[in-house]
Amino acid sequence: MPRTPPRLRPVLAWLALAACHAPDDVVPNDTDAPASPADTDVTAVGPQIPGLELGPEQRCADPSLRDSLGPYFTRHLPMDPHTWVGFQGLGVGVGDLDGDGAMEVVLPGSVRSRMVRWAAAGPEDLSDRLAAFDLSEGNGVVPVDLDGDGDLDLFAARHGRPNVVLRNDGTGHFADDTARSGLAGGATDASMGGTFADIDHDGDLDAFVSNYADLDLSGTDADEWPTPAPNRLYENVGDGVFVDRSDLLPDDARAGLSFTAGFVDLDDDGRWELYVTHDFGNRRVGNTLISVDGFDVAALPDVGLGIRLEAMGLAIGDLNSDGLDEIFVASWGRQALMSKHGGLWFDDTATFGLDTIDEDTSRVGWAPAIADLDNDGKAELFLTYGYIEVRDRWRNELDQADVLWRRDAAGTWGDQAPAWGLDDRRASRGMAVVDLDGNGVLDVLRPNLDDGDAISLGRCSDGAWLDVSFAGAGANPFGVGARVRVTDGDQTWSATARAGGGPVGSGVPATVHLGLGYTDVVDHMEVRWPDGTVSTYDDVPTRRAVCAVQPGR
């Protein structure tokens, strides 16, 4: 029997929680405390659509609170004094690991990793579930179903030590599956994170792991730096067992200082490319685009994406609602927003008005996200900045505010982070953007170097939205790689379900959240599954979670 579709389960459990509690038991949304779907009015599910499971409609009970109290409020998890050493502890992983309807947040660290269950009553520490495993010197973590059994395992990337794979037993408890999995990497790899997709179309998820190196940033010339640990490409040969295929990678895809990489489909033909970003690309190796589909691995001609900058994080998404993805590369100093024009990619950072940040105060960009944070149908671009301790030529300021680029009514981009309460000045690296509390608005989680990790919860809005999860066939039950396209009149929204491969060291559920403006029903929704088959749905009601079920599941 197939399991309950992975992402609809948590939302329905949240709704049940909200419906069962009396009003005075609900945590209000105007305090510095966890939000819950209780700030939305929940109605019946309504008519069903074949192949698309609909959750109940959720309407915001009081959208005016976003104006009177601010769109976001932030609380901080207790600080772990051992979290930050160098790059260790830079990432965050989020997912429903035990199937109980609430999200777990996993935070890697230098000495230990933490797990926090996010519930309406407040965060609950579940770190004891990880205590039996050596996760020291952890950089990043990605929740991902490696063995195709319908629950989320954990891939933990570590610095100078073998990576760790924790296999989920379905209840959110884990066993060390590192040796069997084949994903440990080299004993001295400096792994930052991983990205996963079915690149050989055999039904299970393959992997790419980004590696870095130990660098002396005191001013030492680049030609004196150590050779980076090579990036690694893996084939899943079944049941979560991986074989190292890194020998197939071109030199430039292996040899750089890589914080992150992403599987992409740049020409929308259902075939995967891999975009690998490199730090200090202007001194060593620039960003690299390669063909990987079917493990037919080869360097591709430069189409404009071989930019050379100090690349940190990566965001892939449709920023201007034209149905095509943009690629944003976070960097030290200059940021790069790449758009496709014809068959080539160009730096449109200035065209979008994203070149206005004062580099003297916000200089080191780390984790970007392209997402609609208010459900008005227009995506924003959010970017975390953070101080890093260096000397001489790469000196930077302690106080660097995060930035939220947003369009006004005239279409002009500007920084709205201060007005939205998102201009955190603490030093952060990774990030997760996910609807943590199930109220239909995306929340922002930022691990912090110099204070408790920041959880910024979004108050509900009157904008329409769909939170699309996937019940995939075969060994990819979460539908990683599925592409969603929604049309309503002359408007188009699109996104891809991903596992890792975005903000450095981080991973979120393989769902697609689309802000849709103010329409109650969209004309058409299309899902292109990872195997190339397509499901279509007409007249889809909004303001709810939906789960697309792949034919044959």
C-alpha positions as CSV (number, residue, x, y, z in Angstrom):
1,M,0.0,0.0,0.0
2,P,1.4,3.4,-0.8
3,R,2.0,5.7,2.1
4,T,0.0,8.9,2.7
5,P,1.4,11.5,0.3
6,P,4.5,13.0,2.0
7,R,3.8,16.7,2.3
8,L,0.0,16.7,2.6
9,R,0.3,14.8,5.8
10,P,1.9,17.6,7.9
11,V,-0.5,20.3,6.7
12,L,-3.6,18.2,7.5
13,A,-2.2,17.4,10.9
14,W,-1.6,21.1,11.6
15,L,-5.2,21.8,10.5
16,A,-6.5,19.1,12.8
17,L,-4.5,20.7,15.6
18,A,-6.0,24.1,14.9
19,A,-9.5,22.8,14.6
20,C,-9.4,20.8,17.9
21,H,-8.0,23.6,20.1
22,A,-10.3,26.1,21.7
23,P,-9.5,29.8,20.8
24,D,-7.8,30.5,24.1
25,D,-5.5,27.5,23.6
26,V,-4.1,28.9,20.4
27,V,-0.9,30.8,20.4
28,P,-1.7,34.3,19.1
29,N,0.1,35.5,16.0
30,D,1.0,38.9,17.4
31,T,3.5,37.6,20.0
32,D,7.1,36.5,19.7
33,A,6.1,32.8,19.7
34,P,5.5,30.1,17.2
35,A,2.7,30.7,14.8
36,S,0.1,28.1,13.8
37,P,-2.6,27.6,11.2
38,A,-5.0,29.0,13.8
39,D,-4.5,32.4,12.3
40,T,-6.4,31.1,9.2
41,D,-10.0,30.1,8.8
42,V,-10.3,26.5,7.6
43,T,-13.2,25.4,5.5
44,A,-14.2,22.0,3.9
45,V,-12.0,20.4,1.3
46,G,-14.6,20.7,-1.4
47,P,-14.8,18.8,-4.7
48,Q,-11.9,16.6,-5.6
49,I,-9.9,16.5,-8.8
50,P,-8.7,13.1,-10.2
51,G,-5.0,12.7,-9.5
52,L,-4.8,15.8,-7.2
53,E,-5.6,15.5,-3.5
54,L,-6.9,18.8,-2.1
55,G,-6.4,19.9,1.4
56,P,-9.0,22.2,3.1
57,E,-9.2,25.9,2.1
58,Q,-7.4,28.2,4.5
59,R,-8.2,31.9,4.5
60,C,-6.3,34.4,6.6
61,A,-8.5,35.4,9.6
62,D,-7.0,38.9,9.9
63,P,-4.7,40.0,7.1
64,S,-4.4,43.5,8.6
65,L,-2.0,42.2,11.2
66,R,0.7,42.1,8.5
67,D,0.4,45.9,8.2
68,S,-0.2,46.8,11.9
69,L,2.4,44.3,13.4
70,G,4.7,43.7,10.4
71,P,4.8,40.8,7.9
72,Y,7.3,38.8,10.0
73,F,8.2,38.3,13.6
74,T,11.4,36.6,14.7
75,R,12.4,34.5,17.7
76,H,15.7,32.8,18.4
77,L,16.4,29.3,19.4
78,P,18.8,29.0,22.4
79,M,22.4,29.5,21.3
80,D,24.6,26.4,21.2
81,P,28.1,27.7,22.0
82,H,29.8,24.9,19.9
83,T,27.8,25.5,16.7
84,W,30.2,27.8,14.9
85,V,33.8,27.0,14.1
86,G,35.0,28.2,10.7
87,F,32.3,27.0,8.2
88,Q,31.0,24.3,10.6
89,G,27.4,24.7,11.4
90,L,26.6,26.8,8.4
91,G,23.5,24.9,7.2
92,V,20.0,23.9,8.2
93,G,17.8,21.0,7.1
94,V,14.0,21.0,7.5
95,G,11.4,18.2,7.0
96,D,8.8,16.1,8.7
97,L,11.2,13.3,9.8
98,D,8.8,11.3,11.9
99,G,5.5,11.7,10.0
100,D,3.7,13.3,13.0
101,G,2.6,16.4,11.1
102,A,5.2,18.8,12.5
103,M,8.4,19.9,10.9
104,E,11.8,19.0,12.4
105,V,14.7,21.4,12.1
106,V,18.2,19.9,12.0
107,L,21.2,22.2,12.7
108,P,24.7,20.8,12.2
109,G,27.6,22.0,14.4
110,S,31.2,21.6,15.2
111,V,30.7,19.3,18.2
112,R,27.2,18.1,17.9
113,S,24.1,18.5,15.7
114,R,20.7,19.5,17.1
115,M,17.2,18.6,16.1
116,V,14.2,20.7,17.1
117,R,10.6,19.8,16.5
118,W,8.6,22.9,15.6
119,A,5.1,22.8,17.2
120,A,2.3,25.2,18.1
121,A,3.3,25.1,21.7
122,G,6.9,26.0,21.0
123,P,10.1,24.3,19.9
124,E,10.9,20.9,21.4
125,D,14.5,19.7,21.6
126,L,14.8,16.2,19.9
127,S,18.6,16.3,19.7
128,D,18.8,13.0,21.6
129,R,17.7,11.3,18.4
130,L,21.1,12.3,17.0
131,A,23.3,11.8,20.1
132,A,24.4,8.3,19.2
133,F,26.1,9.4,16.0
134,D,29.4,11.2,15.4
135,L,28.2,14.3,13.5
136,S,31.0,16.6,14.7
137,E,32.5,19.2,12.4
138,G,29.2,19.2,10.5
139,N,28.8,21.8,7.8
140,G,25.4,21.0,6.2
141,V,22.5,18.6,6.3
142,V,19.9,17.6,3.6
143,P,16.8,15.6,4.5
144,V,16.2,13.3,1.5
145,D,14.7,9.9,0.8
146,L,17.8,8.1,-0.3
147,D,16.4,4.5,-0.3
148,G,13.0,5.3,-1.7
149,D,11.0,3.9,1.2
150,G,8.8,7.0,1.8
151,D,10.6,8.7,4.7
152,L,13.3,11.3,4.9
153,D,16.9,10.2,5.6
154,L,19.6,12.6,6.5
155,F,22.8,13.3,4.5
156,A,25.2,15.1,6.8
157,A,28.2,16.9,5.2
158,R,31.3,17.3,7.3
159,H,34.5,19.2,7.2
160,G,37.7,17.2,7.1
161,R,35.9,14.0,8.1
162,P,33.7,11.4,6.3
163,N,30.2,12.4,5.5
164,V,27.4,10.6,7.4
165,V,24.2,9.0,6.2
166,L,21.4,8.4,8.7
167,R,18.7,6.0,7.6
168,N,15.2,6.8,8.9
169,D,13.1,3.9,10.3
170,G,9.9,5.8,9.5
171,T,9.4,7.2,13.0
172,G,12.1,9.8,13.0
173,H,14.7,7.6,14.6
174,F,17.9,6.7,12.7
175,A,20.6,4.1,12.1
176,D,24.0,4.9,10.7
177,D,23.9,3.8,7.1
178,T,27.1,5.5,6.0
179,A,29.2,2.5,5.1
180,R,26.5,0.8,3.1
181,S,25.4,4.0,1.4
182,G,28.8,4.7,-0.2
183,L,28.4,8.5,0.4
184,A,31.1,8.9,3.0
185,G,33.5,10.5,0.5
186,G,37.1,11.0,1.2
187,A,38.4,10.9,4.8
188,T,39.6,14.5,4.5
189,D,36.9,15.9,2.2
190,A,35.6,19.4,3.2
191,S,32.0,18.7,2.2
192,M,29.5,21.6,2.4
193,G,26.3,19.9,1.3
194,G,24.7,17.9,-1.4
195,T,22.1,18.0,-4.2
196,F,20.0,15.1,-5.4
197,A,18.0,14.2,-8.6
198,D,17.3,11.2,-10.8
199,I,19.8,12.0,-13.5
200,D,19.8,8.6,-15.1
201,H,15.9,8.2,-15.1
202,D,16.0,4.8,-13.3
203,G,13.6,6.0,-10.6
204,D,15.9,6.7,-7.7
205,L,17.9,9.8,-6.7
206,D,21.6,10.3,-7.6
207,A,23.8,12.8,-5.8
208,F,26.5,15.5,-6.2
209,V,28.5,16.5,-3.2
210,S,30.2,19.9,-3.1
211,N,33.7,20.1,-1.4
212,Y,35.8,23.0,-0.3
213,A,39.3,23.2,1.4
214,D,41.1,24.6,4.4
215,L,42.2,28.0,3.4
216,D,44.4,30.7,4.9
217,L,42.5,33.9,4.3
218,S,45.0,36.1,5.9
219,G,46.2,37.4,2.6
220,T,48.1,34.4,1.3
221,D,48.2,34.3,-2.5
222,A,45.8,31.9,-4.2
223,D,48.5,29.9,-5.8
224,E,49.7,29.0,-2.3
225,W,46.4,27.6,-1.2
226,P,45.9,23.9,-0.7
227,T,44.4,21.8,-3.5
228,P,40.6,21.6,-2.8
229,A,39.0,18.3,-2.0
230,P,37.4,17.1,-5.3
231,N,33.7,17.4,-5.8
232,R,31.9,14.0,-6.1
233,L,29.2,12.6,-8.4
234,Y,27.4,9.5,-7.3
235,E,25.0,7.0,-9.0
236,N,22.3,5.4,-6.9
237,V,22.3,1.7,-7.9
238,G,19.3,0.9,-5.8
239,D,18.1,0.9,-2.2
240,G,20.2,3.9,-1.3
241,V,23.5,2.4,-2.3
242,F,25.7,4.8,-4.2
243,V,28.7,4.3,-6.5
244,D,31.3,7.0,-7.0
245,R,31.2,8.2,-10.6
246,S,33.4,11.3,-10.0
247,D,35.9,10.1,-12.6
248,L,33.3,11.2,-15.3
249,L,33.5,14.8,-14.2
250,P,35.4,17.4,-16.2
251,D,38.3,18.9,-14.4
252,D,36.6,22.3,-13.8
253,A,33.7,20.6,-12.2
254,R,35.9,18.8,-9.7
255,A,38.7,21.2,-8.9
256,G,37.1,24.4,-7.6
257,L,36.3,25.6,-4.1
258,S,32.6,24.6,-4.1
259,F,30.0,25.7,-1.5
260,T,27.0,24.5,-3.5
261,A,25.8,23.2,-6.9
262,G,22.4,22.6,-8.4
263,F,20.8,20.2,-10.9
264,V,19.1,22.4,-13.5
265,D,17.1,22.0,-16.7
266,L,18.1,25.1,-18.5
267,D,16.3,24.4,-21.8
268,D,13.2,22.8,-20.3
269,D,13.6,19.6,-22.2
270,G,13.4,17.3,-19.1
271,R,17.1,16.5,-19.2
272,W,19.5,17.4,-16.4
273,E,22.5,19.7,-16.4
274,L,24.6,20.4,-13.3
275,Y,25.7,23.9,-12.4
276,V,28.7,24.0,-10.1
277,T,29.6,27.2,-8.3
278,H,33.1,28.0,-7.1
279,D,34.4,30.4,-4.5
280,F,37.4,32.6,-5.6
281,G,36.5,31.8,-9.2
282,N,38.4,34.9,-10.3
283,R,41.5,33.4,-8.9
284,R,41.0,29.7,-9.6
285,V,38.1,28.1,-11.4
286,G,34.9,29.9,-12.6
287,N,31.4,28.5,-12.3
288,T,30.9,25.4,-14.5
289,L,27.9,24.0,-16.4
290,I,28.0,20.4,-17.4
291,S,25.7,17.9,-19.0
292,V,25.0,14.9,-16.6
293,D,21.7,13.4,-18.0
294,G,21.9,9.7,-18.1
295,F,25.5,10.0,-16.7
296,D,26.5,11.1,-20.1
297,V,28.8,13.7,-18.5
298,A,30.5,16.3,-20.5
299,A,31.4,20.0,-20.3
300,L,29.0,22.3,-22.2
301,P,29.9,25.3,-24.3
302,D,29.9,28.5,-22.4
303,V,26.4,30.0,-22.6
304,G,27.3,32.9,-20.3
305,L,27.1,31.0,-17.0
306,G,30.9,30.6,-16.6
307,I,31.1,33.6,-14.4
308,R,34.1,34.0,-12.1
309,L,33.3,35.4,-8.7
310,E,33.5,34.4,-5.0
311,A,30.4,32.2,-5.3
312,M,28.7,31.2,-2.0
313,G,25.0,30.2,-2.3
314,L,22.7,29.5,-5.2
315,A,19.0,30.2,-6.0
316,I,17.1,28.9,-9.0
317,G,13.6,30.1,-9.6
318,D,11.3,32.3,-11.7
319,L,11.8,35.8,-10.4
320,N,9.7,37.6,-13.0
321,S,6.8,35.2,-13.6
322,D,7.7,34.5,-17.2
323,G,7.7,30.7,-16.8
324,L,11.5,30.6,-17.0
325,D,14.0,30.2,-14.2
326,E,16.6,32.8,-13.3
327,I,19.8,31.8,-11.5
328,F,21.1,33.9,-8.7
329,V,24.6,33.4,-7.3
330,A,25.5,34.9,-4.0
331,S,29.0,36.3,-3.8
332,W,31.5,38.4,-1.8
333,G,30.8,41.9,-3.0
334,R,29.2,41.6,-6.4
335,Q,26.0,39.5,-6.7
336,A,24.9,38.0,-10.0
337,L,21.4,37.4,-11.3
338,M,21.6,35.5,-14.6
339,S,18.7,35.4,-17.1
340,K,18.3,33.6,-20.3
341,H,17.8,35.5,-23.5
342,G,17.6,33.3,-26.5
343,G,20.1,30.6,-26.0
344,L,22.5,32.7,-23.9
345,W,22.6,33.8,-20.3
346,F,23.3,37.4,-19.2
347,D,24.0,39.2,-16.0
348,D,20.7,41.1,-15.4
349,T,21.6,42.2,-11.8
350,A,21.4,45.9,-12.8
351,T,18.4,45.4,-15.0
352,F,16.4,44.0,-12.1
353,G,17.7,46.8,-9.8
354,L,19.5,44.4,-7.5
355,D,22.9,46.3,-7.6
356,T,22.0,49.0,-5.1
357,I,23.3,47.4,-1.9
358,D,26.1,49.3,-0.2
359,E,29.1,46.9,-0.3
360,D,30.7,48.7,2.6
361,T,28.0,47.6,5.0
362,S,26.6,44.4,3.4
363,R,29.4,42.7,1.6
364,V,29.5,38.9,2.0
365,G,26.4,37.4,0.5
366,W,25.7,33.8,1.5
367,A,22.3,32.2,1.2
368,P,19.8,33.4,-1.5
369,A,16.2,32.4,-2.1
370,I,13.7,33.2,-4.9
371,A,10.2,32.9,-3.3
372,D,6.9,34.7,-2.9
373,L,6.9,35.7,0.7
374,D,3.5,37.5,0.7
375,N,1.5,35.5,-1.9
376,D,0.9,38.5,-4.1
377,G,1.9,36.5,-7.2
378,K,5.3,38.2,-7.6
379,A,8.4,36.5,-6.3
380,E,10.9,38.3,-4.0
381,L,14.7,37.7,-3.7
382,F,16.0,37.3,-0.2
383,L,19.7,37.2,0.6
384,T,21.5,36.6,3.9
385,Y,24.8,38.4,4.5
386,G,27.3,37.5,7.2
387,Y,30.7,38.6,8.5
388,I,33.6,36.2,8.1
389,E,36.8,36.5,10.1
390,V,39.6,37.3,7.7
391,R,42.4,39.9,7.4
392,D,44.0,42.3,5.0
393,R,42.6,42.3,1.5
394,W,39.3,40.6,2.3
395,R,38.4,42.6,5.4
396,N,34.6,43.0,5.9
397,E,32.3,44.5,8.5
398,L,30.8,42.8,11.5
399,D,27.4,44.5,10.9
400,Q,25.9,43.2,7.6
401,A,22.1,43.4,7.2
402,D,20.2,40.8,5.2
403,V,18.3,42.1,2.2
404,L,14.9,41.5,0.7
405,W,14.5,42.8,-2.9
406,R,10.8,43.3,-3.7
407,R,8.9,45.0,-6.6
408,D,6.6,48.0,-5.8
409,A,3.4,48.7,-7.7
410,A,5.4,50.4,-10.5
411,G,7.7,47.4,-10.8
412,T,10.7,49.0,-9.2
413,W,12.9,46.8,-7.1
414,G,14.0,47.9,-3.6
415,D,15.1,46.6,-0.3
416,Q,12.1,45.9,2.0
417,A,13.9,43.8,4.6
418,P,13.8,46.6,7.3
419,A,10.1,47.2,6.8
420,W,9.4,43.5,6.9
421,G,11.5,42.8,10.0
422,L,13.9,40.6,8.1
423,D,17.1,42.8,8.1
424,D,18.9,40.6,10.6
425,R,22.5,41.8,11.1
426,R,23.8,38.7,12.8
427,A,26.3,36.6,10.8
428,S,24.6,33.7,9.0
429,R,25.4,31.4,6.2
430,G,22.8,28.8,5.2
431,M,19.0,29.3,5.2
432,A,15.7,27.5,4.8
433,V,12.6,29.1,3.3
434,V,9.6,26.8,4.1
435,D,6.1,27.1,5.5
436,L,7.1,25.9,8.9
437,D,3.8,26.5,10.7
438,G,1.4,25.5,7.9
439,N,-0.4,28.9,7.7
440,G,0.1,29.3,3.9
441,V,3.0,31.9,4.2
442,L,6.6,31.0,3.9
443,D,8.9,31.3,6.9
444,V,12.6,32.0,7.0
445,L,15.1,30.0,9.2
446,R,18.7,31.4,9.5
447,P,21.4,29.7,11.5
448,N,23.5,32.4,13.3
449,L,27.1,32.6,14.2
450,D,26.8,35.2,17.0
451,D,23.4,34.6,18.5
452,G,20.6,32.0,18.6
453,D,19.4,30.7,15.3
454,A,16.7,33.0,13.9
455,I,13.2,31.7,13.1
456,S,11.2,34.4,11.2
457,L,7.5,33.5,11.0
458,G,5.3,35.0,8.4
459,R,1.9,36.3,9.4
460,C,-0.9,35.1,7.1
461,S,-1.9,37.3,4.1
462,D,-5.0,37.6,2.0
463,G,-3.0,36.4,-1.1
464,A,-3.8,33.1,-2.8
465,W,-1.4,30.3,-2.8
466,L,-0.8,26.6,-3.5
467,D,1.5,24.4,-1.6
468,V,2.2,21.5,-4.0
469,S,3.6,18.2,-2.8
470,F,4.1,15.0,-4.8
471,A,3.4,11.4,-4.4
472,G,5.8,10.0,-6.9
473,A,6.0,6.5,-8.3
474,G,8.9,4.1,-7.6
475,A,11.9,4.9,-5.6
476,N,11.3,8.7,-5.7
477,P,8.1,8.9,-3.6
478,F,8.6,12.6,-2.8
479,G,8.8,13.5,-6.5
480,V,12.1,15.3,-6.4
481,G,12.6,16.9,-9.8
482,A,8.9,17.4,-10.6
483,R,8.2,20.6,-12.4
484,V,5.0,22.5,-11.8
485,R,3.5,25.1,-14.1
486,V,0.3,27.0,-13.2
487,T,-1.5,29.3,-15.6
488,D,-4.4,31.7,-14.9
489,G,-5.4,34.0,-17.7
490,D,-2.2,35.5,-19.1
491,Q,-0.2,34.8,-15.9
492,T,2.2,31.9,-15.4
493,W,4.0,30.6,-12.4
494,S,6.5,27.7,-12.3
495,A,8.9,26.0,-10.0
496,T,10.7,22.7,-9.5
497,A,10.8,20.4,-6.4
498,R,14.4,20.1,-5.2
499,A,16.4,18.3,-2.6
500,G,19.4,20.4,-1.6
501,G,21.4,22.4,-4.1
502,G,20.4,25.9,-3.0
503,P,21.5,27.9,0.1
504,V,24.8,26.5,1.2
505,G,24.6,23.4,3.5
506,S,20.8,23.4,3.5
507,G,17.8,21.4,2.5
508,V,14.0,21.8,2.7
509,P,11.0,19.6,1.8
510,A,10.6,18.8,-1.9
511,T,7.5,20.9,-2.2
512,V,6.6,23.8,-4.5
513,H,5.0,26.9,-2.9
514,L,3.4,29.3,-5.3
515,G,2.0,32.7,-4.4
516,L,-0.9,33.4,-6.8
517,G,-2.1,36.9,-6.2
518,Y,-5.8,37.0,-5.4
519,T,-7.5,34.4,-7.5
520,D,-9.7,31.8,-5.9
521,V,-9.3,29.2,-8.8
522,V,-6.5,28.9,-11.3
523,D,-7.3,27.8,-14.8
524,H,-4.7,25.1,-15.2
525,M,-1.9,23.3,-13.4
526,E,0.6,21.0,-15.0
527,V,3.1,18.6,-13.4
528,R,5.9,17.2,-15.4
529,W,7.2,14.2,-13.5
530,P,10.9,13.3,-13.4
531,D,10.3,10.5,-15.9
532,G,8.9,13.0,-18.4
533,T,5.2,12.1,-18.1
534,V,2.8,14.9,-17.6
535,S,-0.3,15.3,-15.4
536,T,-2.7,18.1,-16.0
537,Y,-5.5,19.6,-13.8
538,D,-8.1,22.2,-14.6
539,D,-9.9,24.7,-12.3
540,V,-7.7,24.1,-9.3
541,P,-9.0,26.0,-6.1
542,T,-6.3,27.9,-4.3
543,R,-5.3,28.8,-0.7
544,R,-4.6,25.2,0.2
545,A,-2.1,22.4,0.2
546,V,-2.5,19.9,-2.7
547,C,-0.8,16.7,-3.5
548,A,-0.2,15.6,-7.1
549,V,-0.3,11.8,-7.4
550,Q,1.8,10.3,-10.2
551,P,-0.1,7.8,-12.4
552,G,0.9,4.3,-11.5
553,R,1.7,5.0,-7.9
